[in-house]
Amino acid sequence: MTLYRRGKVWWSYVWVRGVRHAKSTKTSNRRLAEEVDRDHKHELTFVRQQAPRLNPDLRFEELAARFIANAAPKPWHLDRLKVLLPFFAGIPIGGMSRNLAREYRQWRHRQKAVSETTVNRDLECLRHILFWAVDEGLLAANPLSRAPLERERRKRRAVLSIAEEAPLLAAAAPHLRRMIIAALDTGMRRGEITHERWEDVDFARQLLFVTHSKTPEGEAREIPLTTRLFSLLWDMREDEGLIFTFKGQPVRSVKTAWRAALRRAGIRRYRFHDLRHTFNCRLLEAGVMQEVRKALMGHSSGEDVHATYVHIELPHKREAIRKLEEWMKAQQEKALASGANEATTPPKGEKK
């Protein structure tokens, strides 16, 4: 029974998925009220089963606002939207096309000298938002789902040398120096380092647990501590809280301190992220196999189908860190020996 009398008027009450829908029949005649009630049920059934209401005329700026409000966007989505909105803001999402993507690429290059890789990341963000619009029933299909991206050229990745490491550490501010050592000895990303907490350090087992990572593979990975990093953390240990701070506050950015350290050290320009490449390169030169390097750095499995099933045990990681320390020690001794030879060798034309 879905009809109930309220005063002199019959009301139709229909429950759909736990939600009650009430509608007045506006009549005291039971037979007419039953017809209205039947129409009410049919109307709710149609709304529930019909195809989603597409909205291809929705402008991209409105879609972006919905995406930010409801899709839990990541920081890189917000950064890319800053450059996507000036071009796509007033365009209906149903009007997106490959030709428009090509026009955007040309427009982006005219605005600023950027690489094709950068523009590819822009378009990947745009494509992601359009896929979200499809999931929300706003678009029937993503017009950029098969849009080709420009082929990306590999670039040489800068690697900090052993000879450059010492002056950089000496010139760095105390809080930055600790972060540099952590990056060189663990390969962690800057964001991973700044989110590390004392609760994530196991001094008894000399392990560091990464609990805040950019990639799923990087979450909760364990990294054996080098002797240098263990001593550093032991000397400054606390019971809880963030490990790497600046005057007791979380580190938000290191750009200013990083540039100042490079200038005072008198070495060429590096990015802080290059310390992660340095860690990987040093492991490679120390003879550590690829699977162990990827496990230590929290790399995604990539295109290797079997990589998902490869589990690197902790002893392999400890052995990798041991090889790294041996390699670094040998390189430092070689650098010292080279410096001593240069000091004792007289210039040409002079006798000993």
C-alpha positions in Angstrom: 0.0 0.0 0.0 1.5 3.3 -1.1 -1.5 5.6 -0.7 -2.2 7.4 2.5 -4.9 9.9 3.3 -3.8 13.2 4.9 -6.9 15.2 5.7 -9.1 15.1 2.6 -6.2 14.5 0.1 -4.5 11.2 -0.8 -0.7 11.1 -0.9 1.5 8.6 -2.8 4.6 7.3 -0.9 7.1 5.3 -3.0 10.3 3.9 -1.6 13.3 3.6 -4.0 16.6 2.2 -2.7 15.8 3.2 0.9 14.6 6.7 0.0 11.0 7.7 0.4 9.5 9.8 -2.4 6.2 11.6 -1.4 3.8 13.2 -3.9 0.3 14.7 -3.3 -2.4 13.4 -5.7 -4.3 16.6 -5.0 -7.6 14.7 -4.9 -9.9 13.1 -2.4 -11.2 10.6 -5.0 -9.6 7.2 -4.3 -9.8 6.0 -7.9 -8.1 9.1 -9.3 -5.5 8.9 -6.5 -4.7 5.4 -7.6 -4.0 6.5 -11.1 -1.7 9.3 -9.9 0.1 6.8 -7.6 0.6 4.4 -10.5 2.1 7.2 -12.7 4.3 8.2 -9.8 5.7 4.7 -9.6 6.3 4.6 -13.3 8.1 8.0 -13.3 10.5 6.9 -10.5 11.2 3.6 -12.3 12.0 5.4 -15.5 14.4 7.9 -13.8 16.2 5.0 -12.1 16.7 2.9 -15.2 17.3 5.5 -17.9 20.7 6.3 -19.3 22.7 9.1 -17.7 21.9 12.6 -18.7 24.8 13.7 -20.9 25.9 17.3 -20.8 28.3 17.9 -23.7 27.6 21.6 -23.7 29.2 21.9 -20.2 32.2 24.3 -20.5 35.5 22.9 -19.5 35.9 25.5 -16.7 32.7 24.2 -15.1 33.9 20.6 -15.5 37.3 21.6 -13.8 35.4 23.1 -10.9 33.4 19.9 -10.4 36.5 17.8 -10.8 38.3 19.9 -8.0 35.3 19.7 -5.7 34.4 16.0 -6.1 37.3 14.0 -7.6 39.9 14.5 -4.9 42.5 15.8 -7.3 46.2 15.4 -6.7 48.6 18.4 -6.6 49.8 17.7 -10.1 46.3 18.0 -11.4 45.9 21.5 -9.9 49.3 22.6 -11.3 48.4 21.4 -14.8 44.9 23.1 -14.6 46.7 26.4 -14.2 47.9 26.2 -17.8 45.0 24.2 -19.2 42.2 26.6 -18.2 43.5 29.7 -20.1 43.1 27.8 -23.3 40.2 25.4 -22.7 38.1 27.3 -20.2 35.2 28.4 -22.4 35.2 25.3 -24.7 32.3 22.8 -24.4 33.6 19.4 -23.3 31.7 17.9 -26.2 33.8 20.0 -28.6 37.1 18.5 -27.5 39.1 16.9 -30.3 42.5 15.8 -31.4 42.8 18.9 -33.6 42.1 21.1 -30.5 44.8 19.2 -28.6 47.3 20.0 -31.5 46.3 23.6 -31.4 46.9 23.6 -27.6 50.4 22.2 -28.1 51.3 25.0 -30.6 49.8 27.6 -28.3 51.7 26.2 -25.3 55.0 26.5 -27.2 54.3 30.1 -28.2 53.6 31.0 -24.6 56.8 29.6 -23.1 59.7 27.5 -24.1 58.7 24.1 -22.8 59.6 20.6 -23.8 57.3 18.1 -25.5 57.4 16.1 -22.3 55.8 19.0 -20.4 53.0 19.4 -22.9 52.4 15.6 -22.8 51.9 15.9 -19.1 49.4 18.7 -19.7 47.4 16.6 -22.1 47.5 13.6 -19.9 45.9 15.7 -17.2 43.2 16.9 -19.6 42.5 13.3 -20.7 42.2 12.2 -17.1 39.6 14.9 -16.4 37.6 13.9 -19.5 37.6 10.2 -18.4 36.2 11.4 -15.1 33.5 13.3 -17.0 32.6 10.0 -18.8 32.4 8.2 -15.5 30.1 10.9 -14.2 27.8 10.5 -17.2 28.6 13.9 -18.6 30.2 12.6 -21.8 29.4 9.5 -23.8 33.1 8.9 -24.6 36.5 10.6 -24.2 37.5 12.3 -27.5 41.1 12.2 -26.4 41.2 8.6 -25.3 43.4 7.6 -28.3 45.0 10.9 -29.1 48.7 10.3 -29.7 51.3 12.1 -27.6 54.6 13.3 -28.9 57.5 10.9 -28.6 59.7 12.0 -25.6 63.4 12.1 -26.0 65.6 10.8 -23.2 67.6 13.3 -21.4 70.9 12.9 -19.6 70.3 12.8 -15.9 72.8 14.7 -13.8 74.6 12.7 -11.1 76.4 14.3 -8.2 80.0 13.1 -8.0 81.9 12.1 -4.9 84.2 15.1 -5.3 81.2 17.5 -5.4 79.3 15.9 -2.5 81.7 17.1 0.2 81.7 20.8 -0.6 77.9 20.7 -1.1 77.4 19.2 2.4 79.8 21.7 3.9 78.0 24.6 2.2 74.4 23.5 3.0 72.3 24.8 5.8 72.0 22.3 8.7 68.4 21.3 7.9 69.2 20.9 4.2 72.4 19.0 4.9 70.4 16.3 6.8 68.0 16.1 3.9 70.8 15.8 1.3 72.4 12.9 3.3 69.0 11.2 3.5 68.5 11.6 -0.3 71.9 10.3 -1.2 71.8 7.3 1.2 68.1 6.2 0.5 67.1 7.6 -2.9 63.9 9.0 -1.4 62.0 11.8 -3.1 61.9 15.2 -1.5 58.2 14.8 -0.5 59.0 11.4 1.1 61.8 12.9 3.1 59.8 15.8 4.4 57.0 13.5 5.6 59.2 11.0 7.4 58.5 10.7 11.1 60.5 9.3 14.0 57.9 6.6 14.4 59.0 5.3 11.0 62.6 4.6 12.1 63.5 1.2 13.6 66.9 1.8 15.3 67.1 -1.7 16.6 67.0 -3.2 13.0 68.5 0.0 11.4 65.6 0.4 9.0 63.6 3.3 7.7 60.0 2.8 6.6 58.6 5.1 3.8 54.9 5.7 4.5 54.2 8.7 2.3 55.1 8.1 -1.3 54.1 9.3 -4.8 53.6 5.8 -6.0 51.7 2.8 -4.5 54.9 0.7 -4.9 56.7 3.3 -2.7 54.3 3.1 0.3 55.6 1.3 3.4 58.8 0.2 1.7 61.7 -0.5 4.0 65.2 0.9 3.4 68.2 -0.3 5.4 70.2 2.7 6.9 73.7 3.4 5.9 76.2 3.9 8.8 76.3 7.6 8.0 72.5 8.1 8.0 72.1 5.9 11.1 74.6 8.0 13.1 72.9 11.2 11.9 69.5 10.0 13.0 70.7 8.5 16.3 72.3 11.8 17.3 69.2 13.8 16.7 66.6 11.1 17.6 63.2 12.0 19.1 60.2 9.9 20.3 57.8 11.2 17.7 57.1 13.9 15.1 58.7 14.9 11.8 62.3 14.1 11.4 63.4 16.8 8.9 62.2 20.2 10.0 63.3 23.8 9.8 63.3 25.6 13.2 60.8 23.1 14.4 58.4 23.6 11.5 57.7 21.3 8.5 59.8 21.9 5.5 57.6 23.3 2.7 60.3 24.1 0.1 64.1 23.8 -0.3 64.6 25.8 -3.4 66.1 28.9 -1.8 68.4 26.9 0.5 69.3 24.6 -2.3 70.4 27.3 -4.7 72.4 29.0 -1.9 74.2 25.8 -1.1 75.1 25.2 -4.8 76.4 28.8 -5.0 78.5 28.7 -1.9 79.9 25.2 -2.9 80.9 26.6 -6.3 79.5 23.5 -8.2 77.3 23.3 -11.3 73.6 23.5 -11.2 71.7 20.4 -9.9 68.1 19.8 -8.9 67.4 18.3 -5.5 65.7 15.4 -7.4 69.1 14.6 -9.0 70.2 13.2 -5.6 67.7 10.4 -6.2 69.3 9.7 -9.6 72.7 9.8 -7.9 71.6 7.1 -5.4 70.4 4.9 -8.3 73.6 5.4 -10.3 75.8 4.6 -7.4 73.9 1.4 -6.7 74.3 0.5 -10.4 78.1 1.1 -10.3 78.3 -0.9 -7.1 76.8 -3.9 -8.9 73.3 -3.9 -7.5 70.8 -5.6 -9.8 67.8 -3.7 -11.2 65.1 -5.4 -9.2 66.8 -4.5 -5.9 67.3 -0.9 -7.0 63.7 -0.5 -8.0 62.5 -2.0 -4.6 64.8 0.4 -2.7 63.6 3.4 -4.6 59.9 2.5 -4.7 59.7 2.5 -8.5 56.6 1.3 -10.3 56.8 -2.1 -12.0 56.8 -0.4 -15.4 56.2 -2.6 -18.5 57.7 -5.8 -17.2 54.8 -8.1 -16.6 56.8 -10.4 -14.3 58.0 -7.4 -12.1 54.7 -7.5 -10.2 55.6 -11.0 -8.9 59.2 -10.2 -7.9 59.5 -9.7 -4.1 62.9 -8.4 -2.9 63.7 -9.8 0.6 65.3 -7.6 3.2 68.7 -9.4 3.1 69.1 -8.4 -0.5 68.4 -4.8 0.4 70.9 -4.9 3.2 73.5 -6.4 0.8 72.8 -3.6 -1.7 73.4 -0.9 1.0 76.6 -2.7 2.0 77.8 -2.6 -1.6 76.9 1.1 -1.8 79.0 1.9 1.3 81.9 -0.1 0.0 81.8 1.6 -3.4 81.6 5.1 -1.8 84.5 4.3 0.5 86.6 3.2 -2.5 85.7 6.3 -4.5 86.6 8.6 -1.6 90.0 6.8 -1.1 90.6 7.1 -4.8 89.8 10.8 -4.7 92.1 11.4 -1.8 94.9 9.4 -3.4 94.5 11.5 -6.6 94.6 14.7 -4.7 97.8 13.6 -2.8 99.5 12.7 -6.1 98.7 16.1 -7.6 100.1 17.8 -4.5 103.4 15.9 -4.7 103.9 16.1 -8.5 105.9 19.2 -9.4 104.8 21.4 -12.3 106.5 20.9 -15.7 109.9 22.5 -15.9 110.7 22.2 -12.2 112.9 19.6 -10.5 111.9 17.8 -7.4 
